[in-house]
């Protein structure tokens, strides 16, 4: 038992070293850039400008590296995404943000695991691009669900995924209202205006992300009920759905600005979030 505890302590100390913390902060920067690009491209559609594209984080990465310095940007992104993925698992295991072990805390820590897996997948996608074997930006959600619906319980699983997505969307609204993430920031190092802006950006961004998860969830539910993968939409499809609604350009514009705000909030976290080795 003592050996196990000693090993766990050594792993925790390794996760709290300053070099890794620097990489985790880089992860927040990369995440922020991808969300900001995602919102920027959607905003261009909302403003009826050419060059806009409704896409997700992976598509934002592909757009971002389409320049002469693309390979360097891609390498930096891979490092940041891998570090942010690791930070997701660190938050879940060691709980540096003090979510606790009650049902609400366990749910939050499961969310951190999901985040870790999601960003690991994007990092892997980026590695495929670097190796010359990736780069397709088509939303893979529909392809995944198409494969799922060929299984005996595929319709039910798709329906449950849709309900889960709707639940995540509602959770984003609750988080936007409660702003519990403000406790993750090192308040002593922030001015009152900096803290207020960071919290406001987070609230706006999470509300916008909540809307998109509701839309994605609704389409997944319809796909599960009707056994039709053609009804499935990812983030890009959700943006275009919002655009097709009455006052769609205004609606999409607000949501796009919300994703840009989410990116800016991630930049603030890169500077002020409490990591495993942070005091308090």
C-alpha positions as CSV (number, residue, x, y, z in Angstrom):
1,X,0.0,0.0,0.0
2,X,2.8,2.4,0.9
3,X,4.5,1.7,-2.4
4,X,1.3,2.4,-4.3
5,X,0.8,5.7,-2.4
6,X,4.4,6.7,-3.0
7,X,4.1,5.9,-6.7
8,X,0.9,8.0,-6.9
9,X,2.6,10.9,-5.1
10,X,5.5,10.8,-7.6
11,X,3.0,10.8,-10.5
12,X,1.2,13.8,-9.0
13,X,4.5,15.7,-8.5
14,X,5.4,15.0,-12.1
15,X,2.1,16.4,-13.3
16,X,2.7,19.5,-11.3
17,X,6.1,20.4,-12.7
18,X,6.6,23.9,-14.1
19,X,7.5,22.7,-17.6
20,X,4.3,20.7,-17.9
21,X,2.3,23.6,-16.5
22,X,3.7,25.8,-19.2
23,X,2.6,23.3,-21.9
24,X,-0.9,23.1,-20.3
25,X,-1.1,26.9,-20.5
26,X,-0.1,26.6,-24.2
27,X,-2.9,24.1,-24.5
28,X,-5.4,26.8,-23.4
29,X,-3.9,29.2,-26.0
30,X,-4.3,26.6,-28.8
31,X,-7.8,25.8,-27.6
32,X,-8.6,29.5,-27.6
33,X,-7.3,30.0,-31.1
34,X,-9.3,27.1,-32.5
35,X,-12.6,28.4,-30.8
36,X,-11.9,31.9,-32.0
37,X,-11.3,30.7,-35.6
38,X,-14.4,28.6,-35.4
39,X,-16.4,31.6,-34.4
40,X,-14.7,33.9,-36.9
41,X,-15.5,31.6,-39.8
42,X,-19.2,31.3,-38.7
43,X,-19.3,35.1,-38.3
44,X,-18.2,35.6,-41.9
45,X,-21.2,33.5,-43.0
46,X,-23.5,35.5,-40.8
47,X,-22.2,38.7,-42.4
48,X,-22.8,37.2,-45.8
49,X,-19.1,37.5,-46.7
50,X,-17.2,35.1,-48.9
51,X,-14.7,32.8,-47.4
52,X,-16.8,31.8,-44.4
53,X,-17.1,28.2,-43.5
54,X,-19.2,26.4,-40.9
55,X,-16.9,24.0,-39.2
56,X,-15.8,22.4,-35.9
57,X,-12.4,22.5,-34.0
58,X,-10.7,20.1,-36.4
59,X,-11.8,22.2,-39.4
60,X,-10.6,25.3,-37.6
61,X,-7.2,23.6,-37.3
62,X,-7.1,22.8,-41.0
63,X,-8.0,26.4,-41.9
64,X,-5.4,27.7,-39.5
65,X,-2.5,25.8,-41.0
66,X,-3.3,26.9,-44.6
67,X,-0.3,29.3,-44.8
68,X,3.5,29.2,-45.4
69,X,4.1,28.7,-41.7
70,X,1.4,26.0,-41.5
71,X,3.8,23.1,-40.5
72,X,5.2,25.1,-37.6
73,X,1.7,26.1,-36.5
74,X,0.6,22.5,-36.7
75,X,3.5,21.3,-34.5
76,X,2.8,23.9,-31.9
77,X,-0.9,22.9,-32.0
78,X,-0.1,19.2,-31.6
79,X,2.0,20.0,-28.5
80,X,-0.7,22.3,-27.0
81,X,-3.6,19.9,-27.8
82,X,-1.7,16.9,-26.3
83,X,-1.0,19.0,-23.1
84,X,-4.6,20.2,-22.9
85,X,-5.7,16.6,-23.2
86,X,-3.4,15.6,-20.4
87,X,-4.8,18.5,-18.3
88,X,-8.3,17.0,-18.8
89,X,-7.2,13.7,-17.2
90,X,-5.2,15.6,-14.5
91,X,-8.3,17.6,-13.5
92,X,-10.3,14.4,-13.3
93,X,-7.8,12.4,-11.3
94,X,-6.2,14.9,-8.9
95,X,-9.1,17.5,-8.8
96,X,-6.9,20.6,-8.6
97,X,-10.1,22.7,-9.3
98,X,-11.8,21.2,-6.2
99,X,-14.9,19.8,-7.8
100,X,-15.2,17.2,-5.0
101,X,-16.6,13.7,-4.8
102,X,-20.3,14.5,-4.5
103,X,-22.6,13.6,-7.5
104,X,-22.1,17.1,-9.1
105,X,-18.3,16.9,-8.6
106,X,-18.2,13.4,-10.1
107,X,-20.2,14.6,-13.1
108,X,-17.7,17.5,-13.6
109,X,-14.8,15.1,-13.4
110,X,-16.3,12.8,-15.9
111,X,-16.7,15.8,-18.1
112,X,-12.9,16.5,-17.7
113,X,-12.2,12.9,-18.9
114,X,-14.5,13.5,-21.9
115,X,-12.5,16.7,-22.6
116,X,-9.2,14.8,-22.4
117,X,-10.4,12.2,-24.9
118,X,-11.9,14.8,-27.3
119,X,-8.7,16.9,-27.4
120,X,-6.6,13.7,-27.7
121,X,-8.7,12.9,-30.8
122,X,-8.0,16.3,-32.3
123,X,-4.3,16.0,-31.5
124,X,-4.3,12.6,-33.3
125,X,-6.0,14.2,-36.3
126,X,-3.3,16.8,-36.3
127,X,-0.6,14.2,-36.2
128,X,-2.2,12.5,-39.2
129,X,-2.0,15.8,-41.1
130,X,1.6,16.2,-40.1
131,X,2.3,12.7,-41.4
132,X,0.6,13.4,-44.7
133,X,-2.4,11.1,-44.0
134,X,-5.1,13.5,-42.9
135,X,-6.7,16.8,-43.6
136,X,-10.3,15.9,-44.5
137,X,-12.5,18.4,-42.7
138,X,-15.9,16.8,-43.4
139,X,-17.9,16.4,-40.2
140,X,-17.3,12.8,-39.1
141,X,-20.4,12.7,-36.9
142,X,-22.7,11.6,-39.7
143,X,-20.3,8.9,-40.8
144,X,-20.0,7.6,-37.2
145,X,-23.8,7.5,-36.7
146,X,-24.3,5.8,-40.1
147,X,-22.0,3.0,-38.9
148,X,-23.7,2.9,-35.6
149,X,-27.2,2.6,-37.1
150,X,-26.2,-0.6,-38.8
151,X,-25.9,-2.2,-35.4
152,X,-29.0,-3.9,-33.7
153,X,-29.2,-1.3,-31.0
154,X,-27.9,1.6,-33.1
155,X,-31.1,3.6,-33.1
156,X,-31.4,3.5,-29.3
157,X,-27.7,4.4,-28.8
158,X,-28.1,7.3,-31.2
159,X,-31.1,8.4,-29.3
160,X,-29.2,8.3,-26.1
161,X,-26.4,10.2,-27.6
162,X,-28.8,12.9,-28.6
163,X,-30.3,13.1,-25.1
164,X,-26.8,13.3,-23.7
165,X,-26.0,16.2,-26.1
166,X,-29.1,18.0,-25.0
167,X,-28.1,17.4,-21.4
168,X,-24.7,18.9,-22.1
169,X,-26.3,21.9,-23.7
170,X,-28.5,22.5,-20.7
171,X,-25.5,22.0,-18.5
172,X,-23.7,24.7,-20.4
173,X,-26.6,27.1,-19.8
174,X,-26.5,26.3,-16.0
175,X,-22.7,26.8,-16.0
176,X,-23.1,30.1,-17.8
177,X,-25.6,31.3,-15.2
178,X,-23.7,30.0,-12.1
179,X,-20.2,30.8,-13.5
180,X,-18.6,28.3,-11.1
181,X,-15.6,28.4,-13.4
182,X,-14.7,31.8,-11.8
183,X,-13.3,29.9,-8.8
184,X,-10.8,28.2,-11.2
185,X,-9.1,31.6,-11.8
186,X,-6.4,33.0,-9.5
187,X,-8.4,36.0,-8.3
188,X,-5.5,37.5,-6.3
189,X,-3.5,38.0,-9.5
190,X,-6.4,39.7,-11.4
191,X,-7.8,43.2,-11.3
192,X,-11.5,43.5,-10.7
193,X,-12.0,44.5,-14.4
194,X,-9.9,41.6,-15.7
195,X,-11.9,39.1,-13.6
196,X,-15.2,40.6,-14.7
197,X,-14.3,40.5,-18.3
198,X,-13.0,36.9,-18.1
199,X,-16.2,35.7,-16.3
200,X,-18.4,37.6,-18.8
201,X,-16.6,36.0,-21.8
202,X,-16.9,32.6,-20.3
203,X,-20.7,33.0,-19.6
204,X,-21.3,34.3,-23.2
205,X,-19.2,31.5,-24.7
206,X,-20.8,28.7,-22.7
207,X,-24.3,29.9,-23.5
208,X,-23.4,29.9,-27.2
209,X,-21.9,26.5,-27.0
210,X,-25.1,25.3,-25.1
211,X,-27.2,26.4,-28.1
212,X,-25.2,24.4,-30.5
213,X,-25.2,21.3,-28.3
214,X,-29.0,21.5,-28.1
215,X,-29.2,21.7,-31.9
216,X,-26.8,18.8,-32.4
217,X,-28.7,16.8,-29.8
218,X,-32.0,17.4,-31.4
219,X,-30.8,16.1,-34.8
220,X,-29.3,13.0,-33.1
221,X,-32.6,12.3,-31.4
222,X,-34.4,12.6,-34.8
223,X,-31.8,10.3,-36.4
224,X,-32.2,7.7,-33.6
225,X,-36.0,7.8,-33.8
226,X,-36.2,7.6,-37.6
227,X,-33.1,5.5,-38.1
228,X,-31.8,8.1,-40.5
229,X,-28.1,9.2,-40.3
230,X,-28.9,11.8,-42.9
231,X,-30.5,13.9,-40.2
232,X,-27.3,14.1,-38.1
233,X,-25.5,17.4,-37.9
234,X,-22.2,18.4,-36.1
235,X,-21.1,21.9,-35.2
236,X,-20.9,23.1,-38.8
237,X,-24.4,21.7,-39.6
238,X,-25.8,23.3,-36.4
239,X,-24.4,26.7,-37.5
240,X,-26.1,26.4,-40.9
241,X,-29.3,25.3,-39.2
242,X,-29.3,28.5,-37.1
243,X,-28.6,30.5,-40.3
244,X,-31.7,29.0,-41.9
245,X,-34.0,30.2,-39.2
246,X,-35.9,33.5,-39.1
247,X,-33.4,36.3,-38.4
248,X,-30.8,33.6,-39.0
249,X,-28.0,36.0,-39.8
250,X,-28.5,37.7,-36.5
251,X,-28.8,34.5,-34.6
252,X,-25.7,32.9,-36.1
253,X,-23.8,36.2,-35.7
254,X,-24.6,36.1,-31.9
255,X,-23.6,32.5,-31.6
256,X,-20.4,33.1,-33.6
257,X,-19.5,36.0,-31.3
258,X,-20.1,33.6,-28.4
259,X,-17.5,31.1,-29.8
260,X,-15.0,34.0,-30.2
261,X,-15.7,34.9,-26.6
262,X,-15.1,31.3,-25.6
263,X,-11.7,31.6,-27.3
264,X,-10.9,34.8,-25.5
265,X,-11.9,33.2,-22.2
266,X,-9.5,30.4,-22.9
267,X,-6.7,32.9,-23.4
268,X,-7.6,34.3,-19.9
269,X,-7.5,30.8,-18.5
270,X,-4.0,30.4,-20.1
271,X,-2.9,33.3,-17.9
272,X,-4.9,32.9,-14.7
273,X,-6.3,29.3,-14.3
274,X,-5.1,27.4,-11.3
275,X,-3.1,24.3,-12.3
276,X,-2.0,21.4,-10.2
277,X,1.0,23.2,-8.7
278,X,-0.8,26.5,-8.3
279,X,-1.3,27.8,-4.7
280,X,-4.8,27.7,-3.3
